[in-house]
Amino acid sequence: MKKIKMPDTFVIIFFVVLFASLLTYIVPVGKFEMQEVTYITNTGAEKTRNVPVPGSFSYELDDQGNELKKGIKIFEPGGEVGVTNYIFEGLASGDKWGTAVGIVAFLLVVGGAFGIILKTGAVESGIYSMISKSKGSELVLIPVIFILFSLGGAVFGMGEEAIPFAMLIIPIVIDMGYDSVTGILITYISTQIGFATSWMNPFSVAVAQGVSGIPVLSGAGFRMFMWTFFTAFGVIYTIMYARKVKRNPESSIAYKTDAYFRNNFKSEEQGNREFKLGHKLIILVLILGMAWVVYGVIKEGYYLPEIATQFVIMGLIAGVIGVVFKLNNMSVNDIATSFRKGSEDMVGAALVIGMAKGIVLILGGTSADTPTILNTILNYVASGLSNMSAAFCAWVMYIFQSIFNFFVVSGSGQAALTMPIMAPLSDLVGVTRQVAVLAFQLGDGFTNMIVPTSGILMAVLGIAKIEWGVWAKYQIKFQLILFALGSCFVFFAVFTNFS
């Protein structure tokens, strides 16, 4: 029997675009009235957000007074969004602080910086030095990295920050005898487990609690236990998978695509892998630079523009060291060409990020006070939940938040859009607002690991050279396990009246 070939990521997104376009002819658009809510963050700062007013939904009407369906055209001039405009409009949407243009620029710049670093050969030489000294104990690194990254997701909402770490760690784990999937598990999946189960994530649970009218950081004990449970489960799952791939490399879904990294390592002659003084200086620059990034994110609130510039500085210093110490016979021109090559490797992932954002634009965007399909869907779900039992309602909230994350990947954006509706609804059906927040954070965080509209996921997959369809086929099993375990926590929270 002939094996069915998985469609290319571009093909999958195109068909999702066609489906989204079809919805614009079927589902009427609507909007909510908005109000400002003020809440205190876990740092004591006061923040204000515009959120929907519960029960204020109204359909947009046409001239005849009928519910309006904004069927999208094939082509739209003047910078509007049509079916065929989705690539450009998606790439050009947003600003430097987020999807899509911010993450695309971030990916290209950081990719170029790492191109310089990799050209010096310091990473390969450092890997072989570490492997020779660890003598088979490199498996210990997996749980350590996983726990640290999960903690990053829980404490400061680590997401985009995982992208440069993936660029560094994925080649390392491949050369250790594992695969790029292992690298994704310990750099990206770990952050999303922390993100989903956090007790203090400023971009997710803190916003959801604030706009729901419950104290920020409340329920922290329950959530800390939940984080410990899921992080431990993730560590065990990753170690089992890594051992399996180590025993049988061809069992990996990434075995063919990982050849790109394996061939790069093989192209270096064994004699060039001596860990020289220049290599050690570059590794020191990387360590200090990563510490600077972490400090900047936690203490100074650095985000995409600052982090990208930090990596440019690291790349330039590494390039200068490479030229001075003649690592890989580097010249000044090699700094430029390796930056260009590193950026070129990220172009495919950058295009996917723009295409995925185009899906949301076709549906009208994520603004609650603008007539869109997503607002109508949110109102449909809220109306349906009002007639359900408490436990079943909480579980459906979890399912809804998981699905809705496909369209609104931003944690804070999804919280601001859905929780002002879900929180008062939970009062009516006998579910505590704390449980409603729990359903949101689990649904939002876990599905970040698989939805193709997540710019961060697509960027990490691009770094690993893995097609989204191939990843989804692998990830769906882990995704279902997480969903089942998350459901257990939601039901337990309902039955114990978690508040």
N, C-alpha and C positions, 0 to 999 in steps of 0.2 A: 504494500500500500504506500502510495506516494505521500511524503510528509508535507503538511501544509506549511507554507512559508509565512512567517509573521509579517504583516504589512509594515512599511517604513513609517516612522513617527510622523513625517509630513503628511502621508496618506491618511493616517488615523485622524489627525487634527482636521484635515480638509473635510472628512465625512462628518465630524462633529460640528464643523462650521455649517455644513448643509442642513444638519438636523436642527441646529439653533435657528437658522434662517427660516426653516419650515414652521417652527414654533411662533415666529413673529406674525404668521398668518392665521394662527389658531387661537393663541392666548391674548386676551385684551390687556392693555396696559393700565396701570394704576399707580397711585402715590399715597404717601402719608403726610399728615401735617407734622411739623417738627417743633421740638422744644429743647431748651438748654438744660442740662443737668450738671451739677457740680458734685465732685467727690474728692476725697482725700486719698492720695496714693500711699503705698507702704513706706515711702520716704518722708511722709508728712506734707508733701506739696499738694496744693489745691489745683485740680484740673477741671475743665469744662468741655463738654462734648454736645454736639447737636444730635438728638436721637428722635426716632419716630414717637408720636403720641399714640398710645394704645387705643384701638377702636376708631382711629381717624381715617382709615383707608377709604379711598374713593376712586372709582374708575374714571379715566379720561373719556369724555364723550365727544362724538362727532357732531356735525351740524344738525343731524336729524335726532340727536339725543340718544344714540345707540352707543354701546361700549366700543371704544376705539381699538382696532387692531392695526398696528403699524407694520404692515408687511414690508420687509426690507427689499430694496431693489438690487439688481445684479451689480450695477455700477452707480456710484454717487460722486458727482463732481464737487468742487468747493471744499474739500477737506472733510466731507461727511463720510459715514460708514455704509458701504454696500457690501454685498457678498464677496466681490473680488477685491475690495479695498482692505480686507482684514489683515493682510500681512503688513502693509505699510502703516496703516493706522494703529495696529497693535504695537509695532516697533516704536512708533513716534509718540505713543501715549504715556501719560504720567510725567514725572519729573526726575531730577537726579537723586531723589530720596527713595525711589521705589520702582515697582514694575510699571512699564517695561523698560523705558529708556535708561533708568538709573541702573538696573541690574545688568542690562546689556553692556553699558559703558564700563561698569565695574568688572564684568567678566572679561572683556577685551583687554582692559588695562592690567588687571591682575594676571591674566594669562600671559601677556607680554613680559611682565616682570618675572614670572616663573620661567619663561623661556630663557631669559638671561641666566638665572640661577642654575637651571638644568644644563645649560651649555658649558658651565665651568666644570662639570663632572663631580662637584662636591657631594651631591646627593647620592650618586652611585657609589662613590668611594666611601662615604659615611656608612651606607647600607652594608657594604661588604666588611667594613671594619666592625660594625655592630654584630653582624651575623657570626663572624669568626670568634668574637669574644663571648657571645651568648651561648654558643654551642647547643643549639636546639631549644633553649628556654625562651625563644622569642614569642611563644604563645602567651606568655605572661603579659606582654604588652597589650594584647587585645582587651582584656577586661579593664585594665588601667585606663586606656584611652576611652573606652566606651563609657565608663563611669564619669570621667572628667567632662566629656562632651554632653552627656545626659544632664549633669549638674549645670553646665552652661545653659542648656535649654530651659532648665527649671528656674534658674536664678535670674538670668538677664535676657531670656528669650532668644538664645543663640539660634540663628537661622542662616542668613546670608554670610555670616562670619565663618560658617563651615566650608564655604566654597574654596578659599585658598588653602585651608588645611587638607581638603580632599585632593587638591593638586599635588600636595607634598606627600601625603600618606598613601594614596592609592599605588603609585609606583613602588613605594617601599614594601608594602605587603605582597605585591605581585612578585617582587624579587626575593621575598622570603619563602616563596613557594605556595602562597595563597592566591587569591584572585581579586579583581576589582570590586566584586560584590562584597567581599569581606571589608574592603576599604570603605565602601558606601555604608555598610552596617555600622562601622565604628565611628564614622565622621558625621554622617547625615541622619541615619535612622536613630542613632542614639540621641541626637539633639531633639528630634521630634517626639521621642518617648518622654524626655524631660519636659518639653514644651507642653505636651498633652496632660501630664500628671502633676504639673507644678502647683506649688502652694503660694507663689509670689511673682510669677511671670508678669512683668509690667505691660506686655503687649497682648495679653490674653486674659488670664483669670482675674487680674487686677482691674482691667477695664470692664469685664463682664460683671464683677461684683459691684463696682462703682456705679454703673448705669442701672443695675438691678436694685440698688438701694440697700445693699447689705454691706457690713464693714469689710474693707479690704484686709486681706490676710486672715479673715475668719475661716474656720474649718481647716486650719493649717495642719493640725495633727493627723486628721484623716488623710489629707492629701500627701503628707510626708510618707505615711505608710504606703499609700498607693504608688508614689514615686519609687520607693525602695523595692516594692514588689515587681513593678514592670521593668525597672532597670536590671534587677537580678535575672528576671526572665529573659530580657534582651541579651544579657551577657552569656547566659547558658546557651541560648539559641545560636548566638554568633560563634561561640567556641565549638559547638557541635558541627556547625556548617563548615568552619575553617578547617577542622580536623578531617572532615570528609573530603574537602577539596585538596588538602595536602596529600592524602592517601591516593586520590584519583583525580588529578588535575582536569582530565577530559570530561569529568562529570559537571564541571562548571558551565553555566549558561554563557559565561563570558570568555570561555577558553579561546575561541577564535579571535575575538576583538582584543583580548589581552596580548595577542601576539605582537601588537604595536609596541607595547611596553617591553615585552621579552626581547624583541628584536633590537630595540634601542640599547638594552643592556648587553646583548651579545655583540653588538657592533663595537663596543669598547674593548680594546685589548686588555688582557689580564694585567699587563704591566702598568696600564694607565689607572688602575684602581688603587694604587698606593695612596694611603690617606696622608697627603702632604700638609705642610704648614698652611698653604693657601686654602686648601679644602677646609681645614679646621677653623680658619678665620671666617670663612663664609658660613659654616654651620653655626658659629658663634653669633654672626650677624643675624641669622635666621631665628635663633633662640631669643636673642634680645629683642628682635623685631616683633616676634609673636607675643612676647611679654608686653611690649609697648602697645600692641593692638588690643590685647585683653584689658590692660589698664585703661586705655582710651575709651573702650566700649563701656566698662563698668563705672569708671570715675568721671569721665568727661562727656559721655554720651556720644562718642564717635559713631558714625554710621557709614554708608557707602562712600561718600566723597573722601572722607578722612582716611578710611581703611585702604581704599585704592591708592591714595597718595603715599601712605605708609609703605605699601608693597613696592611702589615705584622707587622709593628711596632705598629699600632693601635690595631691589634688583640692580640699581645703579651702583651701589657700594660693592655688591657681589661682582658686577662686571668689571669694575676698576681693579678689584683684587685679582680677578681672573687674568686681566691684562698684565698687571705688575708681576705676578708669579708665573705667567705664561701657562696657565692651566688649559689643557686641550689646545695649546698653541693659539690662544685667543688674542685677537687684535681689537682695536677700537671699533672697527666696522662690524665685528662679530657681535658686539653689544647691540647694535641696531638691527642686524639681520635676525638674531635670536629673539629679540623682542617682537619683531614682525612675525616670525614663525610661531611663537607662543600665542599671539593674538589670532593668527590664522586658524590654529587648532580649535579655537573657541567659537568660530563663526557659526558652525552648525547649531550649537547649543543656543547661541544668541538669537538665531532666526526662529527656533522653536519657542523661545520665551515670548517673542513678539507675536507669533501665530496664536499661541495659547491666550494671550491677552486679547487678541482679536475676537475670540469667541465671546468673551464678556461684553465687548463693545457692541457686537451684533445684537445681543440681548438687551441692549440699552444702557449698560453700565450698572453701577451699584449704588447710585444716589437714591435715598429713600424719598426725597421730595421731588424727584423727577419721574414722570410716568414711564415705568418699565415693566417688562414681563416678570422680573425677579420679585418686585414688590407684590404683584398679583399672586405669584406662587406662595410667597410668605403669608399672605392673607388667607389663601386657601387652606394652608396647613394649620394656621392658628384657629380657624373656624372649625376644622375637623377635630382638633385635639380637645375641644371643650366638652365633647360628649363621651370621653373615654374614662376608664378607671385610672386611679392615681399611678399605679405601677406601670400599666401599659402606656399611659400618657408620657411618663418619664422616658420610657424606652423608645417611643416614637419620636420624642424630642431628640434623643441621641441619634437615631437614624436620620432624621431630618437635618440636623446639624452636620452630619457626615456627608450627606448629599449636597447640601447647600455650599459646603466648602469648595466644591468643584467650581462654583461660580464666583465666590468671594473668598479668595485664599488668604487674604490678610486677616490675622487673628483679631486685631483691634477693630478692623472694619466690620468683620462678621459679628463681633460682640455688640458694637454700636448699632448695627442694623437689626439684629434678631432679638437681643435680650430685652429691650424695652417692650417688645411684644410678648415674649415668652415668660418673663418674670411675673407680670400681673395675671397672665393666663394660668400659671402654675398655682397661684393663690386660689383660683376658681375650682381647680380640679383636685385640690388637696395635696399638692406636691410643694415642698418647701422651695424657696427661691435658691437656696444653696444647691439643691439637687438639679434645678434647671441650669445653673452655672456649670455644674459637674458634667451634665449631658452635653453642654456646649463645648467645654474644653477638651473632652475626650473625642467628640466627633470632629472638631476642628483639627486637633493635633495629629491624631492617628492617620486621617486621610491625606495629610500632607505628604505621606510616604508613597502615594500612588497616583494622585490626580495629576494629569498632564498639564493642567493650568497653573501648577506651582512652578514659578520661575526658578526657584532654588533647586528643586528636584531635577528639573530639566537641565539646569546648569551642571549639576553634579553628574548626571548621566552622560552629559556631553563630555565632561572631563574623562569619564571612564570609557567612552566610546561605545556605550550600550544604548540600543534603540529602546524607546519607551515601551513598545509592544513586548519586547523580550523581557524587560524588567517587570512589566505588569504580570506576565505569565508566571514569573518566579515569585513575585511579591504577594500575589493574591492569597496564597496559603497562609503566610505570616499575617497578612491583613485580616483574614477571617478569624485567626486565633486571637489577635488583639481585640477584634470586635466582640468576640464571645466573652473574653475576660473583662472587657470594658462594660459589657451588658451586666455581668455579675456584680460589678461594683455599683452600677446604677441601681439595680434592684436592691442590693444590700443597703444603699443609702436611703432608698424609699422606705424600706421596712424598718430601718432604725431611726427614721425621721431626722436624717442628717440636716443640721441647721447651724 
